[in-house]
Amino acid sequence: MSRITPLLFSGALAIASVIALPTYAQAAPVAKTATYKQVADSYSMPLGNLTITAISDGTVPQDLYQLLIGPSHSHIDNLLGKAFLANPVEASINAFVIRDGERIILVDTGSGELFGPGFGGKLYDSLASVGIKSEQVTDVLITHIHTDHTGGLVQNGKPAFPNATVHVGAPDLAFFLDAGNAKKTGYDDKYFAEAIKTIGVYDKLGKVKTFDDGQTVLPGINASIHPGHTPGSAFFTVSSQGKSMVFVGDIVHVESLQFPEPDIAIVYDLKPEDAVSVRKNAFSDFAGKRQLIAAPHLPFPGIGHVRSEAKSSFSWHPVEYRNRASD
């Protein structure tokens, strides 16, 4: 099967240059050209005695005609139309913070500087907006080694979180830090080059700890490995006082297509058939258990539930929004 260059959100710069952004009325003074520009974004909620905070690294456009495997352009348009969307669609880059009073744990780090100006790279401002300095982060959990999950690990080639231990699935570290695997598998060599520039920096400093399937990574946090998207793609199940949340990584990129039709794969998957199987099994399991999940590419804040629908399809239901003191 021929493969489009699987650099995450490939062509983002070209796509953005042709998107006409609508103009909105604003309070004076009015900018010469109105744009979609937000303040540093975060959303916090309790989970038992933990605080979970979703933080935004920004969004990027995705040309689904080039990225999705299988569906025709007309079928993509039909599914997008039902969701009041049109190609290209915007994808969130979400990261998450877990605070337990002792540790400040970051789940994924966004794209950092690797997508270029204007595309991601908002992680540090979002962390600052919730009062977190980079040196306060004690641990970083990486769902998988792709640019938009590990790019924020470094700034100007140096560790952005100098006091943190980075936790990643053993199969991913072994795969992506061996550049020879690009030739062996046909997977884009940019993934390997960027892995060396990001998580590789921490590995050289002895700041990376790997885990295997079913291992407890930190107190109250269990990891499971689900190969397909990458060899060591991981879920992190966080539990506290009878409550739990699963941080799922890239089992879904496009809400409006991959929930109703989970068989639709994307070129970022190392093994698309396995990635589809992981998605379908995970969706079914989460729906059956009414499990709260957090996903990096669902619309911010990316926290909510999966519901099972007819004919092996599913739907996404974001967490209830609250902006007041907890009960």
Phi and psi in degrees as GROMACS dihedral restraints (atoms count N, CA, C in turn):
[ dihedral_restraints ]
;  ai    aj    ak    al  type     phi  dphi    fc
    3     4     5     6     1   -68.7    20    10
    4     5     6     7     1   149.1    20    10
    6     7     8     9     1  -129.1    20    10
    7     8     9    10     1   127.8    20    10
    9    10    11    12     1   -68.1    20    10
   10    11    12    13     1   143.2    20    10
   12    13    14    15     1   -47.4    20    10
   13    14    15    16     1   114.3    20    10
   15    16    17    18     1   -87.5    20    10
   16    17    18    19     1    42.3    20    10
   18    19    20    21     1   -73.7    20    10
   19    20    21    22     1   126.8    20    10
   21    22    23    24     1   -53.4    20    10
   22    23    24    25     1   128.6    20    10
   24    25    26    27     1    57.7    20    10
   25    26    27    28     1    42.7    20    10
   27    28    29    30     1   -54.8    20    10
   28    29    30    31     1   136.4    20    10
   30    31    32    33     1    83.5    20    10
   31    32    33    34     1    12.6    20    10
   33    34    35    36     1   -59.7    20    10
   34    35    36    37     1   -40.6    20    10
   36    37    38    39     1   -66.5    20    10
   37    38    39    40     1   -42.5    20    10
   39    40    41    42     1   -65.4    20    10
   40    41    42    43     1   -41.1    20    10
   42    43    44    45     1   -63.7    20    10
   43    44    45    46     1   -47.4    20    10
   45    46    47    48     1   -60.7    20    10
   46    47    48    49     1   -30.3    20    10
   48    49    50    51     1   -69.9    20    10
   49    50    51    52     1   -17.9    20    10
   51    52    53    54     1  -111.7    20    10
   52    53    54    55     1     1.1    20    10
   54    55    56    57     1   -81.3    20    10
   55    56    57    58     1   124.7    20    10
   57    58    59    60     1   -87.7    20    10
   58    59    60    61     1   115.8    20    10
   60    61    62    63     1   -91.8    20    10
   61    62    63    64     1   134.0    20    10
   63    64    65    66     1   -68.5    20    10
   64    65    66    67     1   154.7    20    10
   66    67    68    69     1  -100.4    20    10
   67    68    69    70     1   133.6    20    10
   69    70    71    72     1  -116.5    20    10
   70    71    72    73     1   149.4    20    10
   72    73    74    75     1   -66.2    20    10
   73    74    75    76     1   136.5    20    10
   75    76    77    78     1  -133.5    20    10
   76    77    78    79     1   159.2    20    10
   78    79    80    81     1   -68.3    20    10
   79    80    81    82     1   147.8    20    10
   81    82    83    84     1   -63.9    20    10
   82    83    84    85     1   147.2    20    10
   84    85    86    87     1   -79.0    20    10
   85    86    87    88     1   151.8    20    10
   87    88    89    90     1   -94.1    20    10
   88    89    90    91     1   131.1    20    10
   90    91    92    93     1   -65.8    20    10
   91    92    93    94     1   151.3    20    10
   93    94    95    96     1   -60.5    20    10
   94    95    96    97     1   -39.4    20    10
   96    97    98    99     1  -131.6    20    10
   97    98    99   100     1   113.7    20    10
   99   100   101   102     1   -74.5    20    10
  100   101   102   103     1   142.9    20    10
  102   103   104   105     1  -137.8    20    10
  103   104   105   106     1   169.1    20    10
  105   106   107   108     1   -79.8    20    10
  106   107   108   109     1    90.0    20    10
  108   109   110   111     1  -126.3    20    10
  109   110   111   112     1   119.2    20    10
  111   112   113   114     1  -108.3    20    10
  112   113   114   115     1   164.5    20    10
  114   115   116   117     1   -77.7    20    10
  115   116   117   118     1   169.6    20    10
  117   118   119   120     1   -53.2    20    10
  118   119   120   121     1   131.0    20    10
  120   121   122   123     1  -111.0    20    10
  121   122   123   124     1   137.1    20    10
  123   124   125   126     1  -153.5    20    10
  124   125   126   127     1   157.9    20    10
  126   127   128   129     1  -147.7    20    10
  127   128   129   130     1   120.1    20    10
  129   130   131   132     1  -111.1    20    10
  130   131   132   133     1   147.5    20    10
  132   133   134   135     1  -154.8    20    10
  133   134   135   136     1   154.8    20    10
  135   136   137   138     1   -82.4    20    10
  136   137   138   139     1   151.7    20    10
  138   139   140   141     1  -140.1    20    10
  139   140   141   142     1    96.5    20    10
  141   142   143   144     1    62.0    20    10
  142   143   144   145     1  -125.3    20    10
  144   145   146   147     1   -99.0    20    10
  145   146   147   148     1    16.3    20    10
  147   148   149   150     1  -100.1    20    10
  148   149   150   151     1   158.8    20    10
  150   151   152   153     1  -113.8    20    10
  151   152   153   154     1   124.6    20    10
  153   154   155   156     1  -106.3    20    10
  154   155   156   157     1   128.4    20    10
  156   157   158   159     1  -125.9    20    10
  157   158   159   160     1   121.0    20    10
  159   160   161   162     1   -83.8    20    10
  160   161   162   163     1   134.2    20    10
  162   163   164   165     1  -128.5    20    10
  163   164   165   166     1   145.9    20    10
  165   166   167   168     1   -97.7    20    10
  166   167   168   169     1   132.6    20    10
  168   169   170   171     1   -97.2    20    10
  169   170   171   172     1     4.5    20    10
  171   172   173   174     1   110.4    20    10
  172   173   174   175     1  -171.4    20    10
  174   175   176   177     1  -134.4    20    10
  175   176   177   178     1   161.6    20    10
  177   178   179   180     1  -141.2    20    10
  178   179   180   181     1   151.6    20    10
  180   181   182   183     1   -81.7    20    10
  181   182   183   184     1   146.5    20    10
  183   184   185   186     1  -124.2    20    10
  184   185   186   187     1   125.9    20    10
  186   187   188   189     1   -87.3    20    10
  187   188   189   190     1    98.9    20    10
  189   190   191   192     1   -69.0    20    10
  190   191   192   193     1   -22.8    20    10
  192   193   194   195     1   -61.1    20    10
  193   194   195   196     1   -34.6    20    10
  195   196   197   198     1   -90.0    20    10
  196   197   198   199     1   -26.2    20    10
  198   199   200   201     1   -95.0    20    10
  199   200   201   202     1   -31.1    20    10
  201   202   203   204     1   -85.2    20    10
  202   203   204   205     1   145.1    20    10
  204   205   206   207     1  -103.1    20    10
  205   206   207   208     1   117.9    20    10
  207   208   209   210     1   115.3    20    10
  208   209   210   211     1   -63.9    20    10
  210   211   212   213     1   -69.8    20    10
  211   212   213   214     1   145.1    20    10
  213   214   215   216     1   -71.7    20    10
  214   215   216   217     1   165.1    20    10
  216   217   218   219     1   -61.1    20    10
  217   218   219   220     1   -39.1    20    10
  219   220   221   222     1   -67.3    20    10
  220   221   222   223     1   -35.2    20    10
  222   223   224   225     1   -70.0    20    10
  223   224   225   226     1   -39.7    20    10
  225   226   227   228     1   -59.4    20    10
  226   227   228   229     1   -46.5    20    10
  228   229   230   231     1   -61.6    20    10
  229   230   231   232     1   -38.4    20    10
  231   232   233   234     1   -63.8    20    10
  232   233   234   235     1   -46.7    20    10
  234   235   236   237     1   -67.2    20    10
  235   236   237   238     1   -39.4    20    10
  237   238   239   240     1   -65.3    20    10
  238   239   240   241     1   -39.3    20    10
  240   241   242   243     1   -60.8    20    10
  241   242   243   244     1   -36.1    20    10
  243   244   245   246     1   -64.5    20    10
  244   245   246   247     1   -25.9    20    10
  246   247   248   249     1   -98.9    20    10
  247   248   249   250     1    11.4    20    10
  249   250   251   252     1    61.7    20    10
  250   251   252   253     1    37.9    20    10
  252   253   254   255     1  -126.0    20    10
  253   254   255   256     1   168.5    20    10
  255   256   257   258     1  -145.4    20    10
  256   257   258   259     1   152.0    20    10
  258   259   260   261     1   -73.4    20    10
  259   260   261   262     1   138.5    20    10
  261   262   263   264     1   -77.3    20    10
  262   263   264   265     1   158.0    20    10
  264   265   266   267     1  -112.0    20    10
  265   266   267   268     1   156.8    20    10
  267   268   269   270     1   -91.5    20    10
  268   269   270   271     1   134.2    20    10
  270   271   272   273     1  -112.3    20    10
  271   272   273   274     1   131.9    20    10
  273   274   275   276     1   -73.7    20    10
  274   275   276   277     1   148.3    20    10
  276   277   278   279     1  -115.2    20    10
  277   278   279   280     1    98.9    20    10
  279   280   281   282     1  -101.3    20    10
  280   281   282   283     1   142.9    20    10
  282   283   284   285     1  -125.7    20    10
  283   284   285   286     1   168.7    20    10
  285   286   287   288     1  -139.9    20    10
  286   287   288   289     1   146.2    20    10
  288   289   290   291     1  -116.8    20    10
  289   290   291   292     1   135.8    20    10
  291   292   293   294     1  -116.4    20    10
  292   293   294   295     1   123.4    20    10
  294   295   296   297     1  -121.8    20    10
  295   296   297   298     1   129.7    20    10
  297   298   299   300     1  -121.0    20    10
  298   299   300   301     1    10.7    20    10
  300   301   302   303     1    94.6    20    10
  301   302   303   304     1   -22.3    20    10
  303   304   305   306     1  -115.2    20    10
  304   305   306   307     1   -45.4    20    10
  306   307   308   309     1  -108.4    20    10
  307   308   309   310     1   152.5    20    10
  309   310   311   312     1  -118.7    20    10
  310   311   312   313     1   109.8    20    10
  312   313   314   315     1  -111.2    20    10
  313   314   315   316     1   127.5    20    10
  315   316   317   318     1  -106.1    20    10
  316   317   318   319     1   129.6    20    10
  318   319   320   321     1  -103.1    20    10
  319   320   321   322     1   109.0    20    10
  321   322   323   324     1    66.9    20    10
  322   323   324   325     1   163.3    20    10
  324   325   326   327     1  -133.4    20    10
  325   326   327   328     1    10.7    20    10
  327   328   329   330     1    70.8    20    10
  328   329   330   331     1  -166.6    20    10
  330   331   332   333     1   -93.4    20    10
  331   332   333   334     1   -12.3    20    10
  333   334   335   336     1    59.5    20    10
  334   335   336   337     1  -132.5    20    10
  336   337   338   339     1   -92.1    20    10
  337   338   339   340     1    -0.4    20    10
  339   340   341   342     1   -80.0    20    10
  340   341   342   343     1   -16.0    20    10
  342   343   344   345     1   -94.7    20    10
  343   344   345   346     1    -5.1    20    10
  345   346   347   348     1    90.9    20    10
  346   347   348   349     1   164.4    20    10
  348   349   350   351     1   -57.6    20    10
  349   350   351   352     1   134.7    20    10
  351   352   353   354     1    90.2    20    10
  352   353   354   355     1    -4.3    20    10
  354   355   356   357     1  -128.0    20    10
  355   356   357   358     1    97.0    20    10
  357   358   359   360     1    76.5    20    10
  358   359   360   361     1  -160.8    20    10
  360   361   362   363     1    79.4    20    10
  361   362   363   364     1    13.5    20    10
  363   364   365   366     1   -99.4    20    10
  364   365   366   367     1     5.1    20    10
  366   367   368   369     1   -56.7    20    10
  367   368   369   370     1   -47.6    20    10
  369   370   371   372     1   -65.8    20    10
  370   371   372   373     1   -39.7    20    10
  372   373   374   375     1   -65.1    20    10
  373   374   375   376     1   -39.1    20    10
  375   376   377   378     1   -66.1    20    10
  376   377   378   379     1   -39.7    20    10
  378   379   380   381     1   -62.6    20    10
  379   380   381   382     1   -44.8    20    10
  381   382   383   384     1   -61.6    20    10
  382   383   384   385     1   -32.7    20    10
  384   385   386   387     1   -67.5    20    10
  385   386   387   388     1   -20.9    20    10
  387   388   389   390     1  -107.8    20    10
  388   389   390   391     1    18.0    20    10
  390   391   392   393     1    78.4    20    10
  391   392   393   394     1    24.3    20    10
  393   394   395   396     1  -110.1    20    10
  394   395   396   397     1   124.1    20    10
  396   397   398   399     1   -92.4    20    10
  397   398   399   400     1   148.8    20    10
  399   400   401   402     1   -55.8    20    10
  400   401   402   403     1   -37.4    20    10
  402   403   404   405     1   -72.7    20    10
  403   404   405   406     1   -11.4    20    10
  405   406   407   408     1   -84.3    20    10
  406   407   408   409     1   -16.2    20    10
  408   409   410   411     1   -69.3    20    10
  409   410   411   412     1   123.1    20    10
  411   412   413   414     1   -93.1    20    10
  412   413   414   415     1   -30.4    20    10
  414   415   416   417     1  -146.0    20    10
  415   416   417   418     1   145.5    20    10
  417   418   419   420     1  -124.3    20    10
  418   419   420   421     1   122.9    20    10
  420   421   422   423     1   -98.8    20    10
  421   422   423   424     1   122.9    20    10
  423   424   425   426     1  -105.0    20    10
  424   425   426   427     1   119.5    20    10
  426   427   428   429     1   -69.1    20    10
  427   428   429   430     1   -33.3    20    10
  429   430   431   432     1  -171.4    20    10
  430   431   432   433     1   161.1    20    10
  432   433   434   435     1   -92.4    20    10
  433   434   435   436     1    83.2    20    10
  435   436   437   438     1  -127.4    20    10
  436   437   438   439     1   157.0    20    10
  438   439   440   441     1   -51.4    20    10
  439   440   441   442     1   -42.7    20    10
  441   442   443   444     1   -81.5    20    10
  442   443   444   445     1     6.3    20    10
  444   445   446   447     1  -118.5    20    10
  445   446   447   448     1   -23.0    20    10
  447   448   449   450     1  -116.8    20    10
  448   449   450   451     1   -10.3    20    10
  450   451   452   453     1   -59.0    20    10
  451   452   453   454     1   -35.4    20    10
  453   454   455   456     1   -75.9    20    10
  454   455   456   457     1    -0.4    20    10
  456   457   458   459     1   -66.6    20    10
  457   458   459   460     1   -24.4    20    10
  459   460   461   462     1  -127.6    20    10
  460   461   462   463     1   151.5    20    10
  462   463   464   465     1  -131.4    20    10
  463   464   465   466     1   123.4    20    10
  465   466   467   468     1    53.1    20    10
  466   467   468   469     1    37.7    20    10
  468   469   470   471     1    80.8    20    10
  469   470   471   472     1     1.0    20    10
  471   472   473   474     1  -116.0    20    10
  472   473   474   475     1   156.4    20    10
  474   475   476   477     1   -58.4    20    10
  475   476   477   478     1   125.7    20    10
  477   478   479   480     1   -77.4    20    10
  478   479   480   481     1   -21.0    20    10
  480   481   482   483     1  -124.0    20    10
  481   482   483   484     1    79.4    20    10
  483   484   485   486     1   -65.3    20    10
  484   485   486   487     1   -21.2    20    10
  486   487   488   489     1  -105.4    20    10
  487   488   489   490     1    10.4    20    10
  489   490   491   492     1   -97.7    20    10
  490   491   492   493     1   148.1    20    10
  492   493   494   495     1   -97.2    20    10
  493   494   495   496     1   133.0    20    10
  495   496   497   498     1   -99.1    20    10
  496   497   498   499     1   127.9    20    10
  498   499   500   501     1  -111.0    20    10
  499   500   501   502     1   129.0    20    10
  501   502   503   504     1  -148.9    20    10
  502   503   504   505     1   151.3    20    10
  504   505   506   507     1   -61.0    20    10
  505   506   507   508     1   134.3    20    10
  507   508   509   510     1   -55.5    20    10
  508   509   510   511     1   -41.9    20    10
  510   511   512   513     1   -63.1    20    10
  511   512   513   514     1   -34.2    20    10
  513   514   515   516     1   -68.8    20    10
  514   515   516   517     1   -44.8    20    10
  516   517   518   519     1   -62.4    20    10
  517   518   519   520     1   -44.9    20    10
  519   520   521   522     1   -62.8    20    10
  520   521   522   523     1   -38.1    20    10
  522   523   524   525     1   -72.5    20    10
  523   524   525   526     1   -51.0    20    10
  525   526   527   528     1   -81.4    20    10
  526   527   528   529     1   -20.4    20    10
  528   529   530   531     1   -89.5    20    10
  529   530   531   532     1     5.4    20    10
  531   532   533   534     1  -112.9    20    10
  532   533   534   535     1    97.3    20    10
  534   535   536   537     1   -60.7    20    10
  535   536   537   538     1   -21.3    20    10
  537   538   539   540     1   -63.8    20    10
  538   539   540   541     1   -19.7    20    10
  540   541   542   543     1   -70.6    20    10
  541   542   543   544     1   -18.5    20    10
  543   544   545   546     1   -63.0    20    10
  544   545   546   547     1   -48.1    20    10
  546   547   548   549     1   -68.4    20    10
  547   548   549   550     1   -38.2    20    10
  549   550   551   552     1   -65.6    20    10
  550   551   552   553     1   -35.1    20    10
  552   553   554   555     1  -108.7    20    10
  553   554   555   556     1   -18.5    20    10
  555   556   557   558     1    82.2    20    10
  556   557   558   559     1     3.1    20    10
  558   559   560   561     1   -72.2    20    10
  559   560   561   562     1   142.4    20    10
  561   562   563   564     1   -56.1    20    10
  562   563   564   565     1   131.1    20    10
  564   565   566   567     1   -68.4    20    10
  565   566   567   568     1   -14.5    20    10
  567   568   569   570     1   -64.7    20    10
  568   569   570   571     1   -32.7    20    10
  570   571   572   573     1   -58.2    20    10
  571   572   573   574     1   -41.8    20    10
  573   574   575   576     1   -73.8    20    10
  574   575   576   577     1   -41.9    20    10
  576   577   578   579     1   -62.4    20    10
  577   578   579   580     1   -41.3    20    10
  579   580   581   582     1   -73.9    20    10
  580   581   582   583     1   -29.9    20    10
  582   583   584   585     1   -62.9    20    10
  583   584   585   586     1   -41.1    20    10
  585   586   587   588     1   -64.9    20    10
  586   587   588   589     1   -35.3    20    10
  588   589   590   591     1   -76.8    20    10
  589   590   591   592     1   -16.0    20    10
  591   592   593   594     1  -114.1    20    10
  592   593   594   595     1   -84.9    20    10
  594   595   596   597     1   -67.4    20    10
  595   596   597   598     1   -24.2    20    10
  597   598   599   600     1   -62.1    20    10
  598   599   600   601     1   -31.2    20    10
  600   601   602   603     1   -63.5    20    10
  601   602   603   604     1   -42.7    20    10
  603   604   605   606     1   -71.2    20    10
  604   605   606   607     1   -34.9    20    10
  606   607   608   609     1   -63.2    20    10
  607   608   609   610     1   -41.2    20    10
  609   610   611   612     1   -64.3    20    10
  610   611   612   613     1   -29.0    20    10
  612   613   614   615     1   -87.8    20    10
  613   614   615   616     1     1.5    20    10
  615   616   617   618     1    72.8    20    10
  616   617   618   619     1    25.5    20    10
  618   619   620   621     1  -104.3    20    10
  619   620   621   622     1    13.2    20    10
  621   622   623   624     1  -110.0    20    10
  622   623   624   625     1   131.5    20    10
  624   625   626   627     1  -117.5    20    10
  625   626   627   628     1   128.2    20    10
  627   628   629   630     1   -95.5    20    10
  628   629   630   631     1   159.5    20    10
  630   631   632   633     1  -136.7    20    10
  631   632   633   634     1   159.1    20    10
  633   634   635   636     1  -109.6    20    10
  634   635   636   637     1   173.2    20    10
  636   637   638   639     1   -59.5    20    10
  637   638   639   640     1   132.4    20    10
  639   640   641   642     1    82.2    20    10
  640   641   642   643     1     7.0    20    10
  642   643   644   645     1   -86.3    20    10
  643   644   645   646     1   142.5    20    10
  645   646   647   648     1   -79.0    20    10
  646   647   648   649     1   119.0    20    10
  648   649   650   651     1   -85.7    20    10
  649   650   651   652     1   -47.4    20    10
  651   652   653   654     1  -141.9    20    10
  652   653   654   655     1   162.8    20    10
  654   655   656   657     1   -52.5    20    10
  655   656   657   658     1   124.1    20    10
  657   658   659   660     1    81.3    20    10
  658   659   660   661     1     4.7    20    10
  660   661   662   663     1  -127.7    20    10
  661   662   663   664     1   115.9    20    10
  663   664   665   666     1  -112.2    20    10
  664   665   666   667     1   139.4    20    10
  666   667   668   669     1  -108.6    20    10
  667   668   669   670     1   143.7    20    10
  669   670   671   672     1  -132.2    20    10
  670   671   672   673     1   146.1    20    10
  672   673   674   675     1  -108.6    20    10
  673   674   675   676     1   134.0    20    10
  675   676   677   678     1  -132.4    20    10
  676   677   678   679     1    84.2    20    10
  678   679   680   681     1   -63.3    20    10
  679   680   681   682     1   147.2    20    10
  681   682   683   684     1   153.2    20    10
  682   683   684   685     1   -69.7    20    10
  684   685   686   687     1   -61.3    20    10
  685   686   687   688     1   -48.2    20    10
  687   688   689   690     1  -139.4    20    10
  688   689   690   691     1   168.1    20    10
  690   691   692   693     1   -63.4    20    10
  691   692   693   694     1   -29.2    20    10
  693   694   695   696     1  -121.6    20    10
  694   695   696   697     1    27.0    20    10
  696   697   698   699     1   -55.3    20    10
  697   698   699   700     1   132.1    20    10
  699   700   701   702     1  -123.9    20    10
  700   701   702   703     1   149.7    20    10
  702   703   704   705     1  -105.8    20    10
  703   704   705   706     1   143.7    20    10
  705   706   707   708     1  -117.0    20    10
  706   707   708   709     1   118.2    20    10
  708   709   710   711     1   -97.9    20    10
  709   710   711   712     1   116.1    20    10
  711   712   713   714     1  -106.0    20    10
  712   713   714   715     1   125.9    20    10
  714   715   716   717     1  -127.0    20    10
  715   716   717   718     1   142.2    20    10
  717   718   719   720     1  -159.7    20    10
  718   719   720   721     1   125.2    20    10
  720   721   722   723     1    50.6    20    10
  721   722   723   724     1    44.6    20    10
  723   724   725   726     1    80.6    20    10
  724   725   726   727     1    -0.3    20    10
  726   727   728   729     1  -106.1    20    10
  727   728   729   730     1   151.3    20    10
  729   730   731   732     1  -147.5    20    10
  730   731   732   733     1   155.8    20    10
  732   733   734   735     1  -142.0    20    10
  733   734   735   736     1   139.5    20    10
  735   736   737   738     1  -111.3    20    10
  736   737   738   739     1   122.9    20    10
  738   739   740   741     1   -91.3    20    10
  739   740   741   742     1   114.8    20    10
  741   742   743   744     1  -101.1    20    10
  742   743   744   745     1   -11.5    20    10
  744   745   746   747     1    68.9    20    10
  745   746   747   748     1  -154.7    20    10
  747   748   749   750     1   -91.5    20    10
  748   749   750   751     1    58.3    20    10
  750   751   752   753     1   -83.1    20    10
  751   752   753   754     1   -12.8    20    10
  753   754   755   756     1  -149.2    20    10
  754   755   756   757     1   135.3    20    10
  756   757   758   759     1  -113.0    20    10
  757   758   759   760     1   -30.7    20    10
  759   760   761   762     1  -128.7    20    10
  760   761   762   763     1   100.8    20    10
  762   763   764   765     1   -54.0    20    10
  763   764   765   766     1   -45.9    20    10
  765   766   767   768     1   -71.5    20    10
  766   767   768   769     1   -13.7    20    10
  768   769   770   771     1  -113.8    20    10
  769   770   771   772     1   -44.6    20    10
  771   772   773   774     1   -84.2    20    10
  772   773   774   775     1   -13.0    20    10
  774   775   776   777     1   -79.9    20    10
  775   776   777   778     1   -51.6    20    10
  777   778   779   780     1   -68.1    20    10
  778   779   780   781     1   -30.0    20    10
  780   781   782   783     1  -133.0    20    10
  781   782   783   784     1    80.1    20    10
  783   784   785   786     1   -67.3    20    10
  784   785   786   787     1    -8.1    20    10
  786   787   788   789     1   -75.0    20    10
  787   788   789   790     1   -10.8    20    10
  789   790   791   792     1   -75.3    20    10
  790   791   792   793     1   120.5    20    10
  792   793   794   795     1  -100.4    20    10
  793   794   795   796     1   174.0    20    10
  795   796   797   798     1  -136.5    20    10
  796   797   798   799     1   152.4    20    10
  798   799   800   801     1   -67.5    20    10
  799   800   801   802     1   -12.5    20    10
  801   802   803   804     1   -72.1    20    10
  802   803   804   805     1   -17.0    20    10
  804   805   806   807     1   -73.0    20    10
  805   806   807   808     1   128.6    20    10
  807   808   809   810     1   -63.5    20    10
  808   809   810   811     1   -44.6    20    10
  810   811   812   813     1  -127.8    20    10
  811   812   813   814     1    91.5    20    10
  813   814   815   816     1   -55.3    20    10
  814   815   816   817     1   -41.2    20    10
  816   817   818   819     1   -62.8    20    10
  817   818   819   820     1   -41.0    20    10
  819   820   821   822     1   -68.8    20    10
  820   821   822   823     1   -37.6    20    10
  822   823   824   825     1   -63.9    20    10
  823   824   825   826     1   -38.9    20    10
  825   826   827   828     1   -63.5    20    10
  826   827   828   829     1   -43.0    20    10
  828   829   830   831     1   -62.2    20    10
  829   830   831   832     1   -43.0    20    10
  831   832   833   834     1   -60.7    20    10
  832   833   834   835     1   -45.7    20    10
  834   835   836   837     1   -61.1    20    10
  835   836   837   838     1   -48.8    20    10
  837   838   839   840     1   -63.5    20    10
  838   839   840   841     1   -43.3    20    10
  840   841   842   843     1   -66.4    20    10
  841   842   843   844     1   -41.3    20    10
  843   844   845   846     1   -66.8    20    10
  844   845   846   847     1   -46.0    20    10
  846   847   848   849     1   -58.0    20    10
  847   848   849   850     1   -45.1    20    10
  849   850   851   852     1   -62.3    20    10
  850   851   852   853     1   -44.1    20    10
  852   853   854   855     1   -64.8    20    10
  853   854   855   856     1   -46.6    20    10
  855   856   857   858     1   -64.6    20    10
  856   857   858   859     1   -40.4    20    10
  858   859   860   861     1   -64.8    20    10
  859   860   861   862     1   -43.9    20    10
  861   862   863   864     1   -64.2    20    10
  862   863   864   865     1   -34.5    20    10
  864   865   866   867     1   -93.8    20    10
  865   866   867   868     1    -3.5    20    10
  867   868   869   870     1    53.7    20    10
  868   869   870   871     1    42.1    20    10
  870   871   872   873     1   -79.0    20    10
  871   872   873   874     1   129.4    20    10
  873   874   875   876     1   -73.5    20    10
  874   875   876   877     1   130.7    20    10
  876   877   878   879     1  -128.9    20    10
  877   878   879   880     1   163.5    20    10
  879   880   881   882     1  -130.7    20    10
  880   881   882   883     1   127.8    20    10
  882   883   884   885     1  -126.7    20    10
  883   884   885   886     1   141.5    20    10
  885   886   887   888     1   -75.4    20    10
  886   887   888   889     1   -19.8    20    10
  888   889   890   891     1  -120.7    20    10
  889   890   891   892     1     9.2    20    10
  891   892   893   894     1   -82.3    20    10
  892   893   894   895     1   156.5    20    10
  894   895   896   897     1   -51.3    20    10
  895   896   897   898     1   133.6    20    10
  897   898   899   900     1   -51.0    20    10
  898   899   900   901     1   136.7    20    10
  900   901   902   903     1   -87.4    20    10
  901   902   903   904     1     1.3    20    10
  903   904   905   906     1    74.4    20    10
  904   905   906   907     1    20.5    20    10
  906   907   908   909     1  -115.8    20    10
  907   908   909   910     1   133.5    20    10
  909   910   911   912     1   171.9    20    10
  910   911   912   913     1  -156.2    20    10
  912   913   914   915     1  -127.0    20    10
  913   914   915   916     1   155.2    20    10
  915   916   917   918     1  -104.7    20    10
  916   917   918   919     1   134.2    20    10
  918   919   920   921     1  -117.1    20    10
  919   920   921   922     1   137.2    20    10
  921   922   923   924     1   -78.6    20    10
  922   923   924   925     1   133.2    20    10
  924   925   926   927     1  -115.4    20    10
  925   926   927   928     1  -170.8    20    10
  927   928   929   930     1   -72.2    20    10
  928   929   930   931     1   154.7    20    10
  930   931   932   933     1    56.3    20    10
  931   932   933   934     1    47.4    20    10
  933   934   935   936     1    59.8    20    10
  934   935   936   937     1    30.8    20    10
  936   937   938   939     1  -111.3    20    10
  937   938   939   940     1   166.7    20    10
  939   940   941   942     1  -138.9    20    10
  940   941   942   943     1   168.7    20    10
  942   943   944   945     1  -139.2    20    10
  943   944   945   946     1   156.7    20    10
  945   946   947   948     1  -108.4    20    10
  946   947   948   949     1   137.5    20    10
  948   949   950   951     1  -132.8    20    10
  949   950   951   952     1   102.6    20    10
  951   952   953   954     1   -60.3    20    10
  952   953   954   955     1   153.5    20    10
  954   955   956   957     1   -60.2    20    10
  955   956   957   958     1   149.0    20    10
  957   958   959   960     1   -60.6    20    10
  958   959   960   961     1   130.6    20    10
  960   961   962   963     1   -81.6    20    10
  961   962   963   964     1   132.2    20    10
  963   964   965   966     1  -133.4    20    10
  964   965   966   967     1   143.9    20    10
  966   967   968   969     1  -141.3    20    10
  967   968   969   970     1    68.5    20    10
  969   970   971   972     1  -163.3    20    10
  970   971   972   973     1   173.5    20    10
  972   973   974   975     1   -65.1    20    10
  973   974   975   976     1   147.4    20    10
  975   976   977   978     1   -67.9    20    10
  976   977   978   979     1   154.0    20    10
